[in-house]
Amino acid sequence: MNGARGLLLDVGVVFFKSAWEMADDFERLCNLRPGTVEGRGPMDPDGDPLWESYGRGEITERDYWLSYSDRAVQNGAPLNGHPTFMRAIAQAPGMDPIRPEGRALVRACVDNGIRVGILTNELIDFQGRDWVEAQDWFPWFEVLVDSSELGARKPDPEPYRVAIERMELAPDEIVFIDDNPTYVKGGRDAGLRSVHLDVKDPPGAYRYAVLQLGLPWGCLRG
């Protein structure tokens, strides 16, 4: 198999750190009692009944995150002028939501002429287009397909089809990283080189991408 020529990333948990990973820092920055932001998902599944409900298929992933956010606010987590908790936690002063490996890999792709895109279900919905477009990393992405604007959500085939078309590459020339196994399968069904990012070992997925894209190993160190 020849080297890939494009990188397509999910955002939440993949390019951004998960809310589970940011929660402790958010509580510290906002002087909140530990545990105000309840639940750590797969990082502590026995301590997150809502995550167990998602795992049993009783609620959707979106339902999980909306309930997670509502519960945090009910416990006293401040919105600090933001309309949703997901914006408040990612955009809190002093918080850097970007995975360092993700930033380094995307920067390496740009420097080496590799096309980069985003395929997400709710980046714009959760974070707001104005904020997203103001970020220093936004110009690195030549493609942004957001299901909250498209009207069809992963794992529906339509978002993958649109993303592949806009990437202007063959599906098997694109590495796709997602943290949701169902969405990874959707990417694989669409012909993408799909890899699952495990929130307990995020660099593993990025190392796979480096290998597929033919980039030097050291690029993940920035």
Backbone hydrogen bonds in HBPLUS format (Angstrom, degrees):
<---DONOR---> <-ACCEPTOR-->    atom                        ^
c    i                          cat <-CA-CA->   ^        H-A-AA   ^      H-
h    n   atom  resd res      DA  || num        DHA   H-A  angle D-A-AA Bond
n    s   type  num  typ     dist DA aas  dist angle  dist       angle   num
A0004-ALA N   A0212-GLN O   2.87 MM 208  5.71 161.6  1.90 144.5 148.0     1
A0005-ARG N   A0173-GLU O   2.72 MM 168  5.33 152.5  1.79 138.9 146.1     2
A0115-ARG N   A0005-ARG O   3.29 MM 110  6.56 141.3  2.45 158.3 147.4     3
A0006-GLY N   A0173-GLU O   3.02 MM 167  6.18 131.8  2.27 160.7 156.9     4
A0175-VAL N   A0006-GLY O   2.87 MM 169  6.20 165.9  1.89 148.8 147.8     5
A0007-LEU N   A0115-ARG O   2.84 MM 108  6.32 152.6  1.92 155.8 165.0     6
A0117-GLY N   A0007-LEU O   2.80 MM 110  6.25 152.1  1.88 158.4 166.0     7
A0008-LEU N   A0175-VAL O   2.71 MM 167  5.97 164.6  1.73 170.1 170.1     8
A0177-ILE N   A0008-LEU O   3.03 MM 169  6.56 152.9  2.10 160.7 169.3     9
A0009-LEU N   A0117-GLY O   2.92 MM 108  6.33 162.2  1.95 145.3 147.1    10
A0119-LEU N   A0009-LEU O   2.84 MM 110  5.80 161.5  1.88 135.8 140.6    11
A0010-ASP N   A0177-ILE O   3.03 MM 167  6.22 148.7  2.13 167.8 176.8    12
A0014-VAL N   A0011-VAL O   3.01 MM   3  5.13 128.1  2.29 110.7 125.5    13
A0015-PHE N   A0011-VAL O   2.86 MM   4  4.59 121.4  2.21 113.5 130.6    14
A0016-PHE N   A0011-VAL O   2.84 MM   5  5.58 172.6  1.84 139.0 141.6    15
A0099-ARG N   A0015-PHE O   2.87 MM  84  5.73 174.1  1.87 156.6 157.5    16
A0017-LYS N   A0097-PRO O   2.62 MM  80  5.45 157.7  1.66 163.2 171.4    17
A0021-GLU N   A0018-SER O   3.03 MM   3  5.29 125.2  2.34 101.5 114.3    18
A0022-MET N   A0018-SER O   3.12 MM   4  6.45 142.3  2.26 144.1 155.2    19
A0023-ALA N   A0019-ALA O   2.94 MM   4  5.77 128.3  2.22 144.3 154.2    20
A0026-PHE N   A0022-MET O   2.90 MM   4  6.09 158.1  1.95 158.2 165.6    21
A0027-GLU N   A0023-ALA O   2.91 MM   4  6.14 161.9  1.94 155.5 159.6    22
A0028-ARG N   A0024-ASP O   3.02 MM   4  6.26 154.5  2.09 144.6 151.8    23
A0029-LEU N   A0025-ASP O   2.82 MM   4  6.03 166.1  1.84 154.6 158.2    24
A0030-CYS N   A0026-PHE O   2.97 MM   4  6.06 146.8  2.08 146.6 155.1    25
A0032-LEU N   A0027-GLU O   2.76 MM   5  4.71 171.0  1.77 147.3 149.1    26
A0031-ASN N   A0028-ARG O   3.19 MM   3  5.03 163.1  2.22 101.9 106.6    27
A0036-THR N   A0033-ARG O   3.14 MM   3  5.84 145.3  2.26 145.7 144.3    28
A0043-MET N   A0040-ARG O   2.93 MM   3  5.43 143.9  2.07 146.9 144.8    29
A0044-ASP N   A0041-GLY O   3.10 MM   3  5.73 159.8  2.14 117.3 123.0    30
A0047-GLY N   A0044-ASP O   2.92 MM   3  5.48 147.0  2.03 116.4 126.5    31
A0048-ASP N   A0045-PRO O   3.23 MM   3  5.24 165.8  2.26 109.4 110.2    32
A0051-TRP N   A0048-ASP O   2.99 MM   3  5.35 123.3  2.32 106.8 120.6    33
A0052-GLU N   A0048-ASP O   3.15 MM   4  6.57 149.4  2.25 148.1 157.4    34
A0053-SER N   A0049-PRO O   2.96 MM   4  6.30 145.9  2.08 144.0 153.2    35
A0054-TYR N   A0050-LEU O   3.01 MM   4  6.40 150.7  2.10 144.0 151.7    36
A0055-GLY N   A0051-TRP O   2.90 MM   4  6.18 157.8  1.95 147.6 153.8    37
A0056-ARG N   A0052-GLU O   3.01 MM   4  6.27 136.5  2.21 140.3 151.2    38
A0058-GLU N   A0053-SER O   2.98 MM   5  5.36 154.8  2.04 165.3 157.7    39
A0057-GLY N   A0054-TYR O   2.92 MM   3  5.08 157.3  1.97 108.0 114.9    40
A0064-TYR N   A0060-THR O   2.95 MM   4  6.27 152.1  2.03 145.5 153.1    41
A0065-TRP N   A0061-GLU O   3.08 MM   4  6.46 162.9  2.11 155.4 157.3    42
A0066-LEU N   A0062-ARG O   2.95 MM   4  6.16 161.6  1.99 156.1 161.5    43
A0067-SER N   A0063-ASP O   2.93 MM   4  6.02 161.1  1.96 149.2 154.5    44
A0068-TYR N   A0064-TYR O   2.78 MM   4  5.94 153.7  1.85 150.2 158.9    45
A0069-SER N   A0065-TRP O   2.96 MM   4  6.07 156.1  2.02 141.5 147.2    46
A0070-ASP N   A0066-LEU O   2.94 MM   4  6.18 163.1  1.97 146.9 151.7    47
A0071-ARG N   A0067-SER O   2.92 MM   4  6.03 160.2  1.96 148.9 153.9    48
A0072-ALA N   A0068-TYR O   3.14 MM   4  6.36 153.2  2.21 142.0 148.8    49
A0073-VAL N   A0069-SER O   3.07 MM   4  6.37 163.5  2.10 155.9 159.5    50
A0074-GLN N   A0070-ASP O   2.94 MM   4  6.14 159.9  1.98 149.5 155.5    51
A0075-ASN N   A0071-ARG O   3.04 MM   4  6.22 136.7  2.23 138.9 150.0    52
A0075-ASN N   A0072-ALA O   3.12 MM   3  5.10 127.7  2.41  93.0 106.9    53
A0077-ALA N   A0072-ALA O   2.97 MM   5  5.43 162.7  2.00 144.4 140.8    54
A0076-GLY N   A0073-VAL O   2.96 MM   3  5.14 159.6  2.00 107.5 113.8    55
A0082-HIS N   A0079-LEU O   2.94 MM   3  5.20 166.0  1.96 116.8 120.8    56
A0088-ALA N   A0084-THR O   3.16 MM   4  6.45 156.1  2.21 140.7 148.0    57
A0089-ILE N   A0085-PHE O   2.88 MM   4  6.11 158.9  1.92 163.5 165.4    58
A0090-ALA N   A0086-MET O   3.38 MM   4  6.28 162.0  2.41 132.5 137.6    59
A0091-GLN N   A0087-ARG O   2.85 MM   4  5.62 152.0  1.92 148.9 156.1    60
A0095-MET N   A0092-ALA O   2.95 MM   3  5.44 155.1  2.01 143.9 143.8    61
A0102-GLY N   A0099-ARG O   3.05 MM   3  5.10 118.1  2.45  97.8 113.2    62
A0103-ARG N   A0099-ARG O   2.97 MM   4  6.30 164.1  2.00 161.6 165.1    63
A0104-ALA N   A0100-PRO O   2.96 MM   4  6.10 163.1  1.99 147.1 152.0    64
A0105-LEU N   A0101-GLU O   2.90 MM   4  6.02 159.5  1.94 145.1 150.7    65
A0106-VAL N   A0102-GLY O   3.00 MM   4  6.11 170.2  2.01 153.5 156.3    66
A0107-ARG N   A0103-ARG O   3.00 MM   4  6.10 162.3  2.03 148.0 153.5    67
A0108-ALA N   A0104-ALA O   2.94 MM   4  6.12 153.1  2.01 144.1 151.7    68
A0109-CYS N   A0105-LEU O   2.89 MM   4  6.18 152.5  1.96 149.7 157.4    69
A0110-VAL N   A0106-VAL O   2.99 MM   4  6.27 164.1  2.01 153.9 157.2    70
A0111-ASP N   A0107-ARG O   2.97 MM   4  6.20 160.3  2.01 147.7 153.3    71
A0112-ASN N   A0108-ALA O   3.03 MM   4  6.15 130.0  2.29 138.0 150.4    72
A0112-ASN N   A0109-CYS O   3.07 MM   3  5.12 134.4  2.29  97.1 110.0    73
A0114-ILE N   A0109-CYS O   2.83 MM   5  4.72 165.7  1.85 147.2 143.5    74
A0113-GLY N   A0110-VAL O   3.31 MM   3  5.31 168.7  2.33 108.1 108.5    75
A0142-GLU N   A0116-VAL O   2.88 MM  26  5.90 140.2  2.04 156.0 162.1    76
A0118-ILE N   A0143-VAL O   2.85 MM  25  6.02 148.4  1.95 133.8 143.4    77
A0145-VAL N   A0118-ILE O   2.92 MM  27  6.02 164.1  1.95 147.2 152.5    78
A0120-THR N   A0145-VAL O   3.00 MM  25  6.41 162.6  2.03 163.6 169.1    79
A0147-SER N   A0120-THR O   2.82 MM  27  6.25 164.7  1.84 150.9 154.4    80
A0126-PHE N   A0122-GLU O   2.86 MM   4  5.81 164.3  1.88 148.0 152.3    81
A0127-GLN N   A0123-LEU O   2.80 MM   4  5.75 161.3  1.83 152.6 158.5    82
A0128-GLY N   A0124-ILE O   2.80 MM   4  4.66 145.1  1.92 122.1 131.4    83
A0132-VAL N   A0128-GLY O   3.11 MM   4  6.34 169.3  2.13 155.0 158.4    84
A0133-GLU N   A0129-ARG O   2.88 MM   4  6.00 173.6  1.89 161.2 162.1    85
A0134-ALA N   A0131-TRP O   3.10 MM   3  5.16 139.2  2.28  98.8 110.7    86
A0135-GLN N   A0132-VAL O   3.20 MM   3  5.59 165.6  2.22 112.8 117.2    87
A0138-PHE N   A0135-GLN O   3.18 MM   3  5.45 149.9  2.27 106.6 115.0    88
A0140-TRP N   A0137-TRP O   3.04 MM   3  5.58 149.1  2.14 116.0 125.2    89
A0141-PHE N   A0138-PHE O   3.12 MM   3  5.80 155.7  2.19 120.8 126.3    90
A0149-GLU N   A0146-ASP O   2.93 MM   3  5.58 155.1  2.00 117.5 125.2    91
A0150-LEU N   A0146-ASP O   2.90 MM   4  6.10 146.0  2.02 143.9 154.3    92
A0151-GLY N   A0147-SER O   2.90 MM   4  5.59 166.5  1.91 143.3 144.9    93
A0156-ASP N   A0153-ARG O   2.78 MM   3  5.65 152.8  1.85 140.0 139.3    94
A0161-ARG N   A0157-PRO O   2.98 MM   4  6.22 160.8  2.02 157.6 163.8    95
A0162-VAL N   A0158-GLU O   2.94 MM   4  6.17 166.9  1.95 163.3 165.5    96
A0163-ALA N   A0159-PRO O   2.95 MM   4  6.08 162.7  1.98 146.2 151.4    97
A0164-ILE N   A0160-TYR O   2.92 MM   4  6.08 165.4  1.94 155.1 158.5    98
A0165-GLU N   A0161-ARG O   2.99 MM   4  6.17 161.0  2.03 148.2 153.7    99
A0166-ARG N   A0162-VAL O   2.95 MM   4  6.19 159.2  1.99 152.1 157.3   100
A0167-MET N   A0163-ALA O   2.89 MM   4  6.05 140.2  2.05 144.8 156.0   101
A0168-GLU N   A0165-GLU O   3.24 MM   3  5.36 143.6  2.38  98.0 108.1   102
A0173-GLU N   A0170-ALA O   2.88 MM   3  5.33 160.3  1.92 120.2 125.2   103
A0174-ILE N   A0171-PRO O   3.10 MM   3  5.53 163.7  2.13 118.3 120.4   104
A0193-ARG N   A0174-ILE O   2.92 MM  19  5.97 164.1  1.95 173.1 169.8   105
A0176-PHE N   A0193-ARG O   2.97 MM  17  5.84 163.1  2.00 127.2 131.5   106
A0195-VAL N   A0176-PHE O   2.87 MM  19  6.27 149.3  1.96 166.1 175.2   107
A0178-ASP N   A0195-VAL O   3.25 MM  17  6.67 159.6  2.30 163.8 169.7   108
A0197-LEU N   A0178-ASP O   2.84 MM  19  5.75 158.0  1.89 132.6 138.1   109
A0183-TYR N   A0180-ASN O   2.94 MM   3  5.30 121.8  2.29 107.9 122.5   110
A0184-VAL N   A0180-ASN O   2.92 MM   4  6.24 150.3  2.01 154.3 164.0   111
A0185-LYS N   A0181-PRO O   2.95 MM   4  6.18 157.0  2.00 144.9 150.3   112
A0186-GLY N   A0182-THR O   3.03 MM   4  6.31 149.1  2.13 136.4 145.2   113
A0187-GLY N   A0183-TYR O   2.97 MM   4  6.26 149.1  2.06 142.8 150.2   114
A0188-ARG N   A0184-VAL O   2.89 MM   4  6.24 153.8  1.95 148.7 156.5   115
A0189-ASP N   A0185-LYS O   2.79 MM   4  6.05 158.8  1.83 154.8 160.3   116
A0190-ALA N   A0186-GLY O   3.09 MM   4  6.30 134.4  2.31 133.6 145.3   117
A0190-ALA N   A0187-GLY O   3.08 MM   3  5.00 126.5  2.38  91.2 105.6   118
A0192-LEU N   A0187-GLY O   2.96 MM   5  5.34 151.7  2.04 156.9 148.3   119
A0191-GLY N   A0188-ARG O   2.95 MM   3  5.06 156.9  2.00 105.0 112.3   120
A0194-SER N   A0192-LEU O   3.01 MM   2  5.40 121.0  2.37 107.2  90.7   121
A0201-ASP N   A0198-ASP O   2.74 MM   3  5.20 161.1  1.77 119.2 125.9   122
A0204-GLY N   A0201-ASP O   3.14 MM   3  5.79 147.5  2.25 118.3 126.5   123
A0205-ALA N   A0202-PRO O   3.22 MM   3  5.96 132.9  2.46 122.2 129.6   124
A0207-ARG N   A0203-PRO O   2.81 MM   4  6.06 150.5  1.90 154.8 163.0   125
A0208-TYR N   A0204-GLY O   3.18 MM   4  6.46 152.4  2.26 142.5 149.2   126
A0209-ALA N   A0205-ALA O   3.08 MM   4  6.42 155.2  2.15 143.5 150.0   127
A0210-VAL N   A0206-TYR O   2.93 MM   4  6.20 158.4  1.98 150.2 155.3   128
A0211-LEU N   A0207-ARG O   3.10 MM   4  6.36 160.3  2.14 148.8 153.1   129
A0212-GLN N   A0208-TYR O   2.98 MM   4  6.26 164.2  2.00 154.6 158.7   130
A0213-LEU N   A0209-ALA O   2.85 MM   4  5.94 150.1  1.93 151.5 159.7   131
A0214-GLY N   A0210-VAL O   3.05 MM   4  6.03 114.3  2.50 137.4 151.3   132
A0215-LEU N   A0210-VAL O   3.11 MM   5  5.19 155.5  2.17 149.5 151.9   133
A0214-GLY N   A0211-LEU O   3.30 MM   3  5.28 153.1  2.38  98.3 106.2   134
A0219-CYS N   A0216-PRO O   3.04 MM   3  5.73 168.9  2.05 122.9 126.5   135
A0221-ARG N   A0218-GLY O   3.07 MM   3  5.70 162.2  2.11 117.9 123.6   136
A0222-GLY N   A0219-CYS O   3.12 MM   3  5.51 162.4  2.15 112.5 116.3   137
